[in-house]
Amino acid sequence: MATKRNRMKAFRDVPVNEQGFSLLECSKLVQTEIIKKLHDKELIALLNFLDPDKVADILQLIRKSRRKKVWAELETAIRDKVEFLLKFDPKTAAGMMSLDYIEVKKNSSAEYIIKSVRKHERKTGRVPAVLVVDGGFLIGELSIHHFALEGKKAKISKHIKKIHHICYNEKADAILQTFRQNRHGKIVVLDDNQSILGVIYTDDVLKLIDSQISKSLRKFAGVNKEEDTQDGAITKVKYRYKWLILNLFTAFLAAAVISLFEGTISRMVILAAYLPIVAGMGGNAATQTLAVTVRGMALKEINKENAKKIVLNEVLAGVMNGVITGAVAAGIAIFLDQGAGIGFVLAAAMVANLFIAGFFGTVIPLLMRKMGKDPASSATIFITTATDVFGFLAFLGLATILL
């Protein structure tokens, strides 16, 4: 509780014109907590310093009854723009867009355009994107920094450049894909009638990328997206225990495999010392494969056409790494225990387990995507279970047969 009180004190010490920007840098959980503790006047004051799209983001975190009160006190100009933005799903292109732009006709005079830009800048403190339209339809963007240098006699046509656009209801993946393919500073958002609704800037896309990276990392580790570093122990337990229980069951499955070879282990106790080596090598190799596969899927580098080839490459890499590490492990085992038999069994088990790591480390995330699940979500639990179970089977099974 003391930490949360300190957080509110630190937030109120920030100048009011910077509070909104500081708030937006926090996680959704922290944002909600701070907003609840702010008085209406404090909240209204900081909102008046934000862009309409950012105001809309914050208002969506407030309960409806309070939102009406705050809404009534906002400046009319901001309120009208926010009302427009709140109509859209925040997870779509329209929900991310900014209204920081002006439209000009392709036959507009240079003097008119420069005046329009200056008027917008005086009003908002920002230079707008200048979008050129013909008959109400987007034809391009005006390169204003070159255009302005030529003064009132400048010709618009030679400064118009192509700008990419996206439909208002497109989701995050489509937005990121558009920016990857067309590395411009902005994307225009259009409605169903091809009319301009707003502009998505690079800053907004960077925040989206950060959000997706954080989301993927949390899911990869089995941590809920709403968990915050300042949460108490009970909250953290609530978010994590399900994944840990699932992991516990899979660990018992691996233990059950070991129990099948109790007789072999009792005859050759030294085998128990090598079990962690087999499991550890398989788990590490699988995690490497999983990381490469998930990254490839996120960057759209893996598709139906090349999936089989990628699985085959990972399996072959696993076998070759198994031969290399197995030979090293066998040499150490022979040196320590003076037994070629154990060395051979350890090497063979290593090859088999890294084969399993390459196969399951690629196939499991691909199957999860096909099922409509997040490929990174809890995949490590299933993959390490596979490497543990099959690794123990290979090592202890070969030891039972050959030793």
N, C-alpha and C positions, 0 to 999 in steps of 0.2 A: 504493500500500500504506500509505503514511504517513497518508493521509486515512482509510482504513478503521480503522487503529489509533486515530486520534484520535476516530473515531466511537464505538468501543467504550469508550474512556476517558470520553467525555462521557456515554454511556449509563449507565455504572456510577456516575457522580457524581450521577445523579438518585436521590432517595430511593426506597427499594424499594416504598413504597406508591403511588408515581407511575410506576414503570417500565413497568408493564403498559399504562397509558393512553398513555404516550409511544410504546411499541412499536406500538400499534394505529394511531397517526397516521402511521406510516411506510408506504412502498410495500411490496408483498408481497415484492419482491426484497430490500429492506433488512431486513424482518422476518426472512426466512429466514436471511440472513447473520448477524444478531445472535444469533438463537436457536442457531445452530450453534456460536457461540463462547462462549455462556453455559454455566457448569457446571450440572449437574442441580439442585443446591441453590439456585442463584441463580434458575433458571427456576421451580422450585416455590414459592419465596418470593414472587415477583411474581404468580404465578397465584392465590395465596390471597387477593389483594386485588381480584380481578376478579369480575364477574358470571359465572354459569355459561355464558351464551351467548358471552361474550367468551373465556372459557377454552377453549370448544369451537373457536372460530375459530383460536386459537393452536395448539392440539393438532393440528389438521389440517395444519399446516405441518411437523410433526415426523415423521421416519421412524418406521416401526412399532416397530422394536426399542427405540428410545429412548422412544417414547410409553408403552410398557408400564411402564418403570422409573419415569417421572414420574407416571404414572397411579396406581401403587401407593402413592406418597408423598402424594398429595393428601388433603385432609380428606374424610371419608366423605360428609358432606352435599353438598359440592361435587361429589364424584365421581358420586354418584347422579344429580344433575341434569345433569351434563355427559354422562353415559352416555346419558341420554334424548335430549339435543339432537344428539349425534353420529349418531343414527340417520337424520337427515334431510339431504337435499341442501342444502349451504350457499347455493345460488343460488335456493332457493325460500322461500316465506313462513315455513315451519317452520324453515328454516335461519337466518332473520333474527330470529326471535321471541325475546322475553325471558320468563322465568318470574317476573317481578316483578309478581305479582298475587295476589289471594285471591278465592275464590268464597264467596258467601253466599246463603242461600235468601231468597225474597221475604218470608217470614214471620219472618225472624230478628229478634231484639230489637236495639234500638239499642246496648244495653250490650255484647252479644256482638260486634257489628260493630266497635265502637270498640276493644274489647280485642284483637280479631284484627288490626286495623290496627296497633296499638301493638306487639303481639308481633312482627309482620313487620318493623316499623321498627327495633325493638331488635336484631333478628337480622341485618338486612341494611344498616341505615343509610338506607333509602329508604322513602318512603311508597308503598304498592302501589296498583295499580288495583283497585277493588272491583267485581267483576262479579257481577251478580244472576242467579240461575238458578231455574228452576221445573221440577222433575222431571228435573234434570240438564241442561236446555237453557237456553241464554243468552236472557235477555229484556231485558237492558240493563246500564247502568253506574250505579253509585251516586255521585252528586255529593257526595263526602265532605266537602269544605270547608264546604258549606252545612249538610249533615247534622250534622256534629260540633258546630256552634255551638248547635244546639237541645238537645243533651244527651241523657240517657237516655230522655226521653219522645218523642223525634222519631219521626215516621212515615216508614217507608222509601218507600212508594209515591209520594209527591209529589216525591221526589228522584231517582227512577230516570229516566234519560234514554236515548234510543236510541244504540246504538253499532254501527258497521258491522263486518262480519266478512268473512273471506276464507278460501278453502280452503287447507289446509296445503301443497299441491303447486303453487300458483300461482307463476309466475315474476315477475321484476322489473317487467316492463311492466304486468302486472295490478295489482301492489302500488301502483305510482306512479299508475296511473289511478284506483284506489280513493281514494287520498289527494287527488287533484286534484278529484274529484267530491264528496268528503265531507271537508272540511277540519277534521277532528277531531284531537285530540292523539294518538290511538292507534287501532289496528285489532285486533280479536280474531281469532286463528287457530283454525279449527275442523278436526276430522278428518272422515272420511267419515261418521261417525255423529252429526255435529253436536255432538260434545263439545269442550270448550275445551282447547286445547293450550298456548296462550301468547298474548302480546300483542306487537304491533309498535308501537314508540313513534316519535314524530317524529324524534328524534335518529338512529334507525336509518335512517329514510327519507332524511334529509339526507345521510348518508354514502353511501347508494345513489345519490342524485342526483349527488353529487360524483364518485363512481366512474364513473358513466355519462358525465358531462361530460368527465372526463379521458380516458376510453376513446375518445369521439368525436373529441376534439381530436387525440389521438395517431394515430388512423386517418386523420383528415383530412389530417394532415401526413405520413403514411407512416412513423410511428414505432411500433415494437413496444411493447406494453403492459408488457413486462418490462424495458424500458430505464429506467435510473435516471440522474439528473444526475451521480452520482458514478462512473459506469462509466468504464472506460478506453477509449481510442480504438479498440482492436481489437473490443471488445464492441459499441460503437456502429456500427462498420462492418458487423459481422455482421447487425445488426438492420435496417440501412437500404439496403444495396447493391442488393437486388433491385428495390426501387421506383425507384432511381436508374438502374439499367440499363434498365428498362422506359421510363423517361422519356427516356433517351438514344436508344432506337430511335424513339420518337415524334418526337424532335427531328430525326432523320435523315429522317423522312418529310416534315416541313415543309421541310427543306433540299432534298429531291428535287423538291418542287414549284417552288421558286425556280429550280433548275437547268433546268427546262423552259423558262424564259423568259430564258435566258442572252443570247440575241440582242437581246431588247428592252432588257435592262438595260445591255448594252454600248453600245447606241445612245443611251440616256438614263440616264447614270450617276446622275443626281439621284434616280431612282426608289428606289435602294438606301437613300437617306437616310430615306425615308418608310416603309420596311418595318417598322422597330421600332415606329413610331407605330400602324400598322394592327394589328400583333400585340398590342401592349401594351393598346390600348383594348379589343380583343376579349377578351383574357384577364381584364382587370379587370372588365368587364361580366359575363362568365360567372361569375366568382367571387362577385360580388354576388348573382346569380340563384341560384347553387348554395347559398349560405349561407341565403338566405330559404327555399328549397325544403326543405333539410334541417331547418331549424328548424320549418317547418310540419309536416313528417312526424313529427318527434320529439314535437310537441305534439298530434298526431292531428288537425290541421286540414285535412289533405289526404286525400281518399278517392276511390273510384271515381267517385262522382257529380260531384265538382267538379274532378277532375284536368284534364279538357280545357279547362275555363274558365281554370284557373290557367296552363296552358301558353299559351293564347291571350293572356291578359293580359301575361305576361312577354314574349312575342314582340312585341306591340304596343308595350309600354314600350321594348323594345330598338330597334324601328324609330324611335320618336319621339326617343329619346336619340341614335340614330345621325344623325338629321336635324340635331339641335341641335349635337352635337359635330362632325359632318361640315362644317356651315356654318362653324363657327369655324376648323377645320383648313384648309378651302378658302381662307378669307380670308387666313390666315397664309401659306399656300403661294403664293397669287397675289401677295401683298405682297413676299415674299422672292424669288420667281423670275419674277414678271411673266408668268405663263402661266396663262390661264384653263383650259386643257385639263387640266393636272396637278391644279389645284384641284378641277375637276369629278370627275375620276377618283378622287381621294382621298376626296371627300365621298361618292360613290356606294359606294366600297369600305367606308367606315365604316358606312354604313347597312346594307349587306349583312352585314358582320361582326357588328354588334350584333344583327341579326336572328338570326344563327347562335348568338350567345352566349345570347340569351333562350331559343331553342328547345332547344339541347343542355344548357344549364345547368339546365333543368327536367326534360327527358325522361330524361337519363342516370341521375340518382338514382332516378327513378320506375321505370325498367327494372331497375336493380340491386335494388330492393326486391322487385319482382315475381319476380326470379330467386332470391330468398332470400338476397341479399348485403346487407352493410351499405351503405346509401345514401351514406355519407360516405367509405367506404373507397376511396382512390386515385382518386376521381371527377375531381379536378382534372387529373390526367394526361390522361384521355380528353377532357375538355372543352376544355382549352387546346390540345390537338392539333387538335381540330375547328376552333377559332377561328383557329389559325395556318394550317392547310392551306386552309380555305375563304377566309380573309381574303387570303392571298397569291394564291390563284386569282382572286378578284374584282379585286384591285388590279392585278396584273400582266396578267391577262386583258383587262381593260378598257383598260389602257394599250396593249397590243399592237393591239387593235382600233381604238381611237380616236385614238391619238397617232402 
